[in-house]
Amino acid sequence: MDRRSFLASAAAGTTAAVALLNSPAQAAEPGGGTLALPVPKQAFKPTDNNFPKAGGNLANQNYSALKKITPRNVKQLGGAWHINLEGGDTGRAQQCAVVAQDGVLYIATTQQNIFAVNGRTGAVKWKTNVGSETTNMRGVALGQGLAFTISGANIIYALDQRTGAVVWTREMLIEDQGDPGCDPASGQCGGSKGSLAGAVVYWDGLIYVGTQGSTAGARGRGYALNAATGEVVWTFWGTPGPGEFGHDTWEGDTWKTGGAVCWIHPAVDPELGLVYWTFGNPYPRTDGSTRGGDNLFANCLVAIDAKTGERRWHFQSVHHDIWDYDGVMSPVLADIQIEGRKRKVVVYGSKTGMYYILDRATGDPVHGMEERPVPQHAAQKTSPTQPFPGGEPFVETEPRIDKATRPVPFYATGGLFEVHWDRPTILYPGAGGGADWSSPSFSHRTGLVYVGYGLINSAYSNTHDGRVNTARPLGEYFAGGVAAVDPRTNTVSWRQEGDWSLAHGNGVLSTAGGVLFQGRPDGVLTALDDANGKELWTWQCGAGVNTSPMTYEIDGEQYVAVMAGGNGLPYPDIPRGDHLWAFKVGGKVGPAPAPVPPSKRNQIRAAAVSGSAAGNTITLGRVWDNAKGAPGTAENLVSQNAMSPQHLTIPRGTTVTFTNPATNKTAHGAAAFFEAEFDTGLLMPGESYTHTFDTAGEFFYNDPVSPQSTGKIVVS
């Protein structure tokens, strides 16, 4: 019996399948993977004809029982239909997941429009505008005949699911939500800094809505509202106030602006009556000097009573975070079998590149948890230890010279939990995370958890005079892949690494047909074999696919749908758009024209200056004055663009002079990386160096003294 026949038999419950399920040898996959079998009966039903919420079911499993699309026929997928929701607008990115009920798709755009679309034809049934203040719309919730969404003006809308008519609205003003010690007029807590965010979730008469704004000092909070009226039932604060559990983990009044926002949709366990919400990093993100303590509930998964808002338990993945390592991936609930025992677990984690697999009822770690000593920095008030789960990371936890994580030269470097202060320090995983906010999937078929990840460094620093505190080094490479994790052991079953970061909204859909679907930043939707990650099919959608694919069925025919609109992370030049696609076997609509793909390096965005306009000279330690078309007059030691001009274009054969002005006070230099085209060495004030460019190409270089200062010379 081959693997496909075995899995089909397992689904049917045959005697032969039961025997094979108990045979470890049968779990080995020729493609390098190992299935996490047997998979016990799940407490959560998979989606089938409908796909009613972001994440599919309340467990966020992104798994469908539909199985008419298989590895054998997936190459026959074609466009069933395609529409541009916003008239072909390429100016804004889209992050919203598509949901479906009774043959109708529901989706929100960044332009603040909510659409209901015929799932068979692509015809728009209704369209409702909810304002003009842009926000990231990540998913509409359906329940009680209503479609629930948020707007950029901090208003929650309930729309009639049939007509799109507004049934009720609720404006979420922080000053009327009982925040002790909050003065919105001062800008010192939430209010004008925070905003609604994420996909809305509906369960049993309530809707759950999160917030964003940790980079501006908002105080995080999660809301539960009455789905029929919009009345706020409870509010859970990401940073506990006076008298609340965890308040003593914040130094002084730093809890008031502590961040810990919950901008990714939660999971819900109806049997336990719990909602599982992930809360983000503390504020300030990389400077822990003022907020001593563990900083609860930042970097936590919190199990909250779904009806009352009371904390039942929490787990903190990073104590006193100074790395922007918030666990902002949607938590996934699953039932797994370990040593013959069924365990009800929640899978939590992301940016550290590690999964924390916890008991859903108690929060106890399933595979153990070790508090290990980590590097210390007195000014940062670092935690002496950090938690490491049993098993293994699903990505590396330090830079590697043979991968996209190869550090740009001259920076200080380090891996997970390395300390930093004012000197720019390259760490991996970076603030973009090992897996950031790509929505994972748990397959009832294979028992594996699938997740997209990125290979992206960040350069950390804490100066407040012009340097970005988690800047991605200019000129660095980007890459990533998808990993399958066995939650029974918390180890990697298989990994497929490629050219693109898949960590920012690149959700994974798994299906009973044995096919995974995932989008890429270059606009390509891929179908992969769920047992080993082998690529089976690709489709060009016309813009970056940074949302989760979904699947639904109408009259016995299976469709796959996805929104392709791109976003700005980690690729600022990602192709954007408003493409809504549906696919089926035998679909006749062809692919979109391929857009210009984003650069695989972190590009310099400064406007090009011709060599003739700059006198074929690069002035070190100075920022280019665009108005004067000349180098600035003041030395700069912190900015990324302290090369004048930062972006120079010349013809081949040109000799360029690199000069450190006599009025500078510091040595500077320029060394090309990673191509090693030139190296000026250190130039003291008043010294110069010349180099003739005989080879066409793009050459990044930086300053050995101030390595964040980076330039680019393009030779034609």
Disulfide bonds with the S-S distance in Angstrom:
Cys182-Cys189 2.19
